[in-house]
Amino acid sequence: MLEIALILLLAAPTASSAQLSLSAADVSGQAPVSTASATVAVSTTAIRAKIFSETPVRGIHVTCWGAGLKDRRAGLIGKIKNSVINTVVVDIKETDGKIYIPGVEKAHRYGTYRPAIPEPEEMLGDFKEAGLYTVARIVVFKDRSLPLKRRDLAVLAPGGNLWRSDNGATWLDPYNKEAWEYALDVAERAAALGFGEIQFDYLRYPSEGKTALCRYSKPHNAENAVANLKEFLIYARGRLKPYNVKISVDVFGLTTTAKHDMGIGQDLAAIAEYADYICPMMYPSHYYSGVYNLASPNSRPYKVVDRGLRDAFKRLGEDYAKLRPFLQDFSLGRHYGPHEVRAQIIAARKNLLESWVLWNPGNRYNWAALTPQSYRAFVDPEYGEEAASEKAK
């Protein structure tokens, strides 16, 4: 069981070595400079108007098995009904390269389909009956399956072998348009099924290993990397337009502060321009000692989220309203309970953000932090008043 838990935990969107390689100058706490734009003037009034014009997303990540197996799904929905959660982010394609919903022709052709969600229509029906907003999470380029079948679509090493990260993972080449089509076939199928939003994860370049040995189909540098991911999002929006779905992108937590693309093509301002929502993975356990002048970021969850969002506020202007951070609800190096979860949510709200998503690799959330009573007491004293007023009418 411990081994399974560790595998699940490592499947979470992580900071990895690209974050750990940042220098003190990159995260000095001063106004950051993006590769796309310098610090911009911020209109707090305009940002507030945008944020409060939409229903807040209070979400949880749900594994393919947790969502796809009827008994597990029923148990999860039962817990959600007694909480403030209104959104589920469901794994549809993971870093193992498996595609968990049927109906994607290439997945069946290449043997990358795994029937974790064999009846997606029923699953979505259950979630929607419970009043939940549904988001399909799709890992784009980190893929342990397709490169073994289609080496021509993969990141290669000198000599033509598959490039592998330190843990042996393979990647699809982000510059390869056929690799784009593969991920977008999955996205289009999810949109056609009725998901309200498509969330792209690992929309980036490799970081965990000897990345200098990566060989791509096009010349690779920071400028090309950033531009290529923008082109992907433009193309994705075109393909998904008939389905009227929103598009979100998961990014490293320190993109809110870093002065460059972190070596993986993720420039916060550039991505914000082309996505409906941006989801920085602000897990305090993934920030190294010394960042934000904190000796132990993992023990200061409020401070990490607060500092990161303050930097993003300076950088993004009105696009700051697109932020929907992933927050940590798992223990890694330090126990995280209701107090630590609430601290992060409070930090987000202090920085104007009403929307967030919690990550736990096994769907074991600190529900005590998410009850309406707890939320009113610690986060939002007015939570539920509007709904109560409507019900009274």
Secondary structure, 3 states (H helix, E strand, C coil): CHHHHHHHHHCCCCCHHHHHCCCHHHHCCCCCCCCCCCCCCCCHHHHHHHHHCCCCCEEEEECHHHHHCHHHHHHHHHHHHCCCCCEEEEEEECCCCCECCCCCHHHHHHCCECCCCCCHHHHHHHHHHCCCEEEEEEECCECCCHHHHCHHHECECCCCCECCCCCCCCEECCCCHHHHHHHHHHHHHHHHHCCCEEEEECCCCCCCCCHHHCECCCCCCHHHHHHHHHHHHHHHHHHHHHHCCEEEEEEEHHHHCCCCCCCCCCCHHHHHHHCCEEEEECCHHHCCCCHHHCCCHHHCHHHHHHHHHHHHHHHHHHHHHHECCEEECCCCCCCCCHHHHHHHHHHHHHCCCCCEEEECCCCCCCHHHCCHHHHHHHCCCCCCHHHHHHHHC
